Amino acid sequence: MSLRRGLWISQPAAILPIFGYFGVPMAFNGVFGRLVERDDGQMHYPHRNSKIKRARKQGFRARMRSHTGRRLINRKRRHGFRKISVC
């Protein structure tokens, strides 16, 4: 066994190119997926984006609901932003 970039490896040196940045196998480094290692060593998907939740929290209707949100929309209009909210 040898220690390479923080991981114990029992394979011969010919297989070492499968290891990407920070000594993490490429399969878990964003090449084949977005898996991230937790503190306990388990792998998990970091975040699943939801367009509906984003629109409800940051969308135009949500901004128009509050005084500060309306101020933000008007400020973006004044500065000439093409897109004044996420949806």
VMD Tcl script that builds the backbone (N, CA, C; Angstrom):
set m [mol new atoms 261]
animate dup $m
set s [atomselect $m all]
$s set {name element resname resid chain x y z} {
  {N N MET 1 A 0.833 -1.190 0.000}
  {CA C MET 1 A 0.000 0.000 0.000}
  {C C MET 1 A 0.871 1.244 0.000}
  {N N SER 2 A 0.349 2.287 -0.612}
  {CA C SER 2 A 1.079 3.551 -0.584}
  {C C SER 2 A 0.100 4.691 -0.364}
  {N N LEU 3 A 0.614 5.778 0.121}
  {CA C LEU 3 A -0.219 6.947 0.377}
  {C C LEU 3 A -0.001 7.948 -0.748}
  {N N ARG 4 A -1.040 8.264 -1.496}
  {CA C ARG 4 A -0.933 9.232 -2.588}
  {C C ARG 4 A -2.054 10.242 -2.437}
  {N N ARG 5 A -1.713 11.494 -2.209}
  {CA C ARG 5 A -2.679 12.575 -2.054}
  {C C ARG 5 A -3.711 12.266 -0.973}
  {N N GLY 6 A -3.295 11.653 0.088}
  {CA C GLY 6 A -4.190 11.446 1.215}
  {C C GLY 6 A -5.001 10.169 1.179}
  {N N LEU 7 A -4.857 9.323 0.139}
  {CA C LEU 7 A -5.628 8.080 0.057}
  {C C LEU 7 A -4.688 6.877 0.066}
  {N N TRP 8 A -5.085 5.839 0.779}
  {CA C TRP 8 A -4.323 4.603 0.733}
  {C C TRP 8 A -4.743 3.841 -0.498}
  {N N ILE 9 A -3.764 3.430 -1.305}
  {CA C ILE 9 A -4.046 2.765 -2.571}
  {C C ILE 9 A -3.343 1.418 -2.572}
  {N N SER 10 A -4.066 0.363 -2.910}
  {CA C SER 10 A -3.441 -0.953 -2.964}
  {C C SER 10 A -3.177 -1.375 -4.407}
  {N N GLN 11 A -3.602 -0.600 -5.402}
  {CA C GLN 11 A -3.388 -0.933 -6.802}
  {C C GLN 11 A -1.974 -0.533 -7.233}
  {N N PRO 12 A -1.476 -1.130 -8.318}
  {CA C PRO 12 A -0.172 -0.721 -8.833}
  {C C PRO 12 A -0.208 0.698 -9.398}
  {N N ALA 13 A 0.964 1.257 -9.651}
  {CA C ALA 13 A 1.071 2.653 -10.088}
  {C C ALA 13 A 0.446 2.892 -11.452}
  {N N ALA 14 A 0.216 1.852 -12.268}
  {CA C ALA 14 A -0.362 2.029 -13.604}
  {C C ALA 14 A -1.807 2.514 -13.536}
  {N N ILE 15 A -2.500 2.275 -12.431}
  {CA C ILE 15 A -3.911 2.649 -12.322}
  {C C ILE 15 A -4.075 4.039 -11.708}
  {N N LEU 16 A -3.015 4.662 -11.232}
  {CA C LEU 16 A -3.103 5.931 -10.529}
  {C C LEU 16 A -3.754 7.079 -11.306}
  {N N PRO 17 A -3.714 7.144 -12.647}
  {CA C PRO 17 A -4.370 8.272 -13.325}
  {C C PRO 17 A -5.875 8.370 -13.113}
  {N N ILE 18 A -6.529 7.363 -12.552}
  {CA C ILE 18 A -7.962 7.490 -12.287}
  {C C ILE 18 A -8.230 8.490 -11.172}
  {N N PHE 19 A -7.180 8.876 -10.423}
  {CA C PHE 19 A -7.369 9.799 -9.324}
  {C C PHE 19 A -7.241 11.224 -9.818}
  {N N GLY 20 A -8.247 12.042 -9.518}
  {CA C GLY 20 A -8.290 13.423 -9.985}
  {C C GLY 20 A -7.728 14.376 -8.953}
  {N N TYR 21 A -8.307 15.547 -8.879}
  {CA C TYR 21 A -7.848 16.575 -7.964}
  {C C TYR 21 A -8.085 16.149 -6.515}
  {N N PHE 22 A -7.233 16.543 -5.644}
  {CA C PHE 22 A -7.325 16.325 -4.205}
  {C C PHE 22 A -7.345 14.847 -3.841}
  {N N GLY 23 A -6.875 13.992 -4.744}
  {CA C GLY 23 A -6.807 12.572 -4.443}
  {C C GLY 23 A -8.144 11.870 -4.441}
  {N N VAL 24 A -9.182 12.500 -4.979}
  {CA C VAL 24 A -10.515 11.907 -5.020}
  {C C VAL 24 A -10.667 11.205 -6.364}
  {N N PRO 25 A -11.199 9.981 -6.392}
  {CA C PRO 25 A -11.399 9.321 -7.682}
  {C C PRO 25 A -12.258 10.179 -8.606}
  {N N MET 26 A -11.933 10.176 -9.910}
  {CA C MET 26 A -12.625 11.041 -10.860}
  {C C MET 26 A -14.121 10.772 -10.916}
  {N N ALA 27 A -14.531 9.548 -10.628}
  {CA C ALA 27 A -15.954 9.234 -10.662}
  {C C ALA 27 A -16.732 10.072 -9.661}
  {N N PHE 28 A -16.060 10.503 -8.587}
  {CA C PHE 28 A -16.732 11.311 -7.577}
  {C C PHE 28 A -16.243 12.760 -7.600}
  {N N ASN 29 A -15.522 13.137 -8.646}
  {CA C ASN 29 A -14.947 14.471 -8.713}
  {C C ASN 29 A -15.644 15.332 -9.749}
  {N N GLY 30 A -16.832 14.949 -10.178}
  {CA C GLY 30 A -17.575 15.751 -11.124}
  {C C GLY 30 A -17.501 15.248 -12.547}
  {N N VAL 31 A -16.742 14.178 -12.802}
  {CA C VAL 31 A -16.642 13.667 -14.156}
  {C C VAL 31 A -17.881 12.858 -14.509}
  {N N PHE 32 A -18.285 11.962 -13.617}
  {CA C PHE 32 A -19.446 11.127 -13.865}
  {C C PHE 32 A -20.664 11.548 -13.058}
  {N N GLY 33 A -20.525 12.437 -12.132}
  {CA C GLY 33 A -21.648 12.852 -11.307}
  {C C GLY 33 A -21.205 13.916 -10.330}
  {N N ARG 34 A -22.112 14.351 -9.490}
  {CA C ARG 34 A -21.795 15.408 -8.545}
  {C C ARG 34 A -21.811 14.886 -7.122}
  {N N LEU 35 A -21.204 13.742 -6.906}
  {CA C LEU 35 A -21.172 13.172 -5.571}
  {C C LEU 35 A -20.138 13.895 -4.721}
  {N N VAL 36 A -20.453 14.078 -3.456}
  {CA C VAL 36 A -19.556 14.756 -2.514}
  {C C VAL 36 A -19.415 13.874 -1.289}
  {N N GLU 37 A -18.223 13.830 -0.733}
  {CA C GLU 37 A -17.993 12.986 0.431}
  {C C GLU 37 A -18.363 13.735 1.704}
  {N N ARG 38 A -19.159 13.078 2.553}
  {CA C ARG 38 A -19.533 13.657 3.842}
  {C C ARG 38 A -18.440 13.396 4.863}
  {N N ASP 39 A -18.640 13.916 6.077}
  {CA C ASP 39 A -17.650 13.744 7.134}
  {C C ASP 39 A -17.479 12.279 7.537}
  {N N ASP 40 A -18.577 11.499 7.460}
  {CA C ASP 40 A -18.501 10.107 7.886}
  {C C ASP 40 A -18.049 9.172 6.765}
  {N N GLY 41 A -17.607 9.734 5.624}
  {CA C GLY 41 A -17.092 8.913 4.537}
  {C C GLY 41 A -18.134 8.484 3.534}
  {N N GLN 42 A -19.414 8.715 3.815}
  {CA C GLN 42 A -20.475 8.346 2.879}
  {C C GLN 42 A -20.549 9.364 1.746}
  {N N MET 43 A -21.068 8.935 0.589}
  {CA C MET 43 A -21.221 9.843 -0.546}
  {C C MET 43 A -22.680 10.290 -0.632}
  {N N HIS 44 A -22.913 11.538 -1.071}
  {CA C HIS 44 A -24.270 12.038 -1.212}
  {C C HIS 44 A -24.303 13.080 -2.311}
  {N N TYR 45 A -25.480 13.325 -2.848}
  {CA C TYR 45 A -25.653 14.384 -3.824}
  {C C TYR 45 A -25.826 15.691 -3.064}
  {N N PRO 46 A -25.098 16.749 -3.430}
  {CA C PRO 46 A -25.077 17.958 -2.613}
  {C C PRO 46 A -26.377 18.746 -2.623}
  {N N HIS 47 A -27.010 18.883 -3.764}
  {CA C HIS 47 A -28.190 19.737 -3.810}
  {C C HIS 47 A -29.002 19.402 -5.047}
  {N N ARG 48 A -30.304 19.417 -4.917}
  {CA C ARG 48 A -31.175 19.212 -6.074}
  {C C ARG 48 A -31.953 20.497 -6.287}
  {N N ASN 49 A -31.674 21.180 -7.382}
  {CA C ASN 49 A -32.299 22.464 -7.648}
  {C C ASN 49 A -33.776 22.287 -7.975}
  {N N SER 50 A -34.599 23.199 -7.466}
  {CA C SER 50 A -36.022 23.187 -7.752}
  {C C SER 50 A -36.404 24.557 -8.304}
  {N N LYS 51 A -36.846 24.591 -9.539}
  {CA C LYS 51 A -37.220 25.858 -10.171}
  {C C LYS 51 A -38.437 26.473 -9.494}
  {N N ILE 52 A -39.345 25.649 -9.025}
  {CA C ILE 52 A -40.557 26.157 -8.391}
  {C C ILE 52 A -40.219 26.846 -7.073}
  {N N LYS 53 A -39.389 26.194 -6.241}
  {CA C LYS 53 A -39.017 26.799 -4.962}
  {C C LYS 53 A -38.237 28.082 -5.170}
  {N N ARG 54 A -37.373 28.098 -6.167}
  {CA C ARG 54 A -36.592 29.310 -6.445}
  {C C ARG 54 A -37.506 30.445 -6.880}
  {N N ALA 55 A -38.473 30.145 -7.732}
  {CA C ALA 55 A -39.394 31.171 -8.200}
  {C C ALA 55 A -40.259 31.705 -7.067}
  {N N ARG 56 A -40.665 30.830 -6.171}
  {CA C ARG 56 A -41.513 31.264 -5.062}
  {C C ARG 56 A -40.762 32.146 -4.075}
  {N N LYS 57 A -39.466 31.917 -3.937}
  {CA C LYS 57 A -38.695 32.715 -2.987}
  {C C LYS 57 A -38.080 33.950 -3.613}
  {N N GLN 58 A -37.624 33.856 -4.876}
  {CA C GLN 58 A -36.861 34.937 -5.488}
  {C C GLN 58 A -37.519 35.501 -6.737}
  {N N GLY 59 A -38.688 35.018 -7.101}
  {CA C GLY 59 A -39.325 35.438 -8.344}
  {C C GLY 59 A -39.970 36.811 -8.268}
  {N N PHE 60 A -40.518 37.230 -9.404}
  {CA C PHE 60 A -41.116 38.551 -9.519}
  {C C PHE 60 A -42.269 38.745 -8.544}
  {N N ARG 61 A -43.147 37.756 -8.467}
  {CA C ARG 61 A -44.305 37.875 -7.569}
  {C C ARG 61 A -43.878 37.947 -6.106}
  {N N ALA 62 A -42.850 37.215 -5.748}
  {CA C ALA 62 A -42.338 37.263 -4.377}
  {C C ALA 62 A -41.729 38.629 -4.085}
  {N N ARG 63 A -41.038 39.210 -5.058}
  {CA C ARG 63 A -40.448 40.538 -4.870}
  {C C ARG 63 A -41.535 41.606 -4.726}
  {N N MET 64 A -42.585 41.497 -5.519}
  {CA C MET 64 A -43.644 42.507 -5.493}
  {C C MET 64 A -44.492 42.412 -4.227}
  {N N ARG 65 A -44.344 41.343 -3.478}
  {CA C ARG 65 A -45.132 41.144 -2.279}
  {C C ARG 65 A -44.681 42.040 -1.127}
  {N N SER 66 A -43.403 42.453 -1.139}
  {CA C SER 66 A -42.894 43.232 -0.010}
  {C C SER 66 A -42.394 44.600 -0.481}
  {N N HIS 67 A -42.308 45.513 0.469}
  {CA C HIS 67 A -41.850 46.871 0.160}
  {C C HIS 67 A -40.405 46.865 -0.332}
  {N N THR 68 A -39.533 46.107 0.350}
  {CA C THR 68 A -38.129 46.068 -0.065}
  {C C THR 68 A -37.952 45.353 -1.400}
  {N N GLY 69 A -38.811 44.372 -1.668}
  {CA C GLY 69 A -38.758 43.688 -2.958}
  {C C GLY 69 A -39.133 44.618 -4.097}
  {N N ARG 70 A -40.151 45.455 -3.881}
  {CA C ARG 70 A -40.539 46.429 -4.906}
  {C C ARG 70 A -39.432 47.444 -5.129}
  {N N ARG 71 A -38.755 47.850 -4.053}
  {CA C ARG 71 A -37.624 48.764 -4.196}
  {C C ARG 71 A -36.513 48.136 -5.028}
  {N N LEU 72 A -36.257 46.854 -4.806}
  {CA C LEU 72 A -35.231 46.151 -5.565}
  {C C LEU 72 A -35.592 46.087 -7.046}
  {N N ILE 73 A -36.845 45.760 -7.349}
  {CA C ILE 73 A -37.298 45.693 -8.744}
  {C C ILE 73 A -37.144 47.053 -9.415}
  {N N ASN 74 A -37.564 48.123 -8.733}
  {CA C ASN 74 A -37.462 49.462 -9.310}
  {C C ASN 74 A -36.005 49.879 -9.511}
  {N N ARG 75 A -35.144 49.513 -8.586}
  {CA C ARG 75 A -33.722 49.824 -8.731}
  {C C ARG 75 A -33.136 49.125 -9.953}
  {N N LYS 76 A -33.500 47.858 -10.153}
  {CA C LYS 76 A -33.009 47.135 -11.329}
  {C C LYS 76 A -33.555 47.741 -12.619}
  {N N ARG 77 A -34.799 48.185 -12.601}
  {CA C ARG 77 A -35.367 48.850 -13.782}
  {C C ARG 77 A -34.617 50.146 -14.074}
  {N N ARG 78 A -34.325 50.917 -13.017}
  {CA C ARG 78 A -33.599 52.177 -13.178}
  {C C ARG 78 A -32.221 51.962 -13.798}
  {N N HIS 79 A -31.557 50.893 -13.384}
  {CA C HIS 79 A -30.206 50.619 -13.882}
  {C C HIS 79 A -30.219 49.928 -15.234}
  {N N GLY 80 A -31.385 49.574 -15.725}
  {CA C GLY 80 A -31.489 49.010 -17.067}
  {C C GLY 80 A -31.232 47.521 -17.187}
  {N N PHE 81 A -31.460 46.780 -16.109}
  {CA C PHE 81 A -31.298 45.330 -16.187}
  {C C PHE 81 A -32.359 44.749 -17.107}
  {N N ARG 82 A -31.944 43.847 -17.985}
  {CA C ARG 82 A -32.920 43.196 -18.853}
  {C C ARG 82 A -33.779 42.215 -18.062}
  {N N LYS 83 A -33.138 41.512 -17.155}
  {CA C LYS 83 A -33.857 40.518 -16.339}
  {C C LYS 83 A -33.912 41.054 -14.912}
  {N N ILE 84 A -35.087 41.370 -14.434}
  {CA C ILE 84 A -35.181 41.997 -13.118}
  {C C ILE 84 A -35.438 40.993 -12.003}
  {N N SER 85 A -35.780 39.757 -12.345}
  {CA C SER 85 A -35.930 38.705 -11.342}
  {C C SER 85 A -35.630 37.368 -12.011}
  {N N VAL 86 A -35.591 36.320 -11.200}
  {CA C VAL 86 A -35.215 35.011 -11.753}
  {C C VAL 86 A -36.281 34.443 -12.662}
  {N N CYS 87 A -37.525 34.875 -12.502}
  {CA C CYS 87 A -38.567 34.400 -13.413}
  {C C CYS 87 A -39.777 35.317 -13.344}
}
mol reanalyze $m
mol bondsrecalc $m
mol representation Tube
mol addrep $m
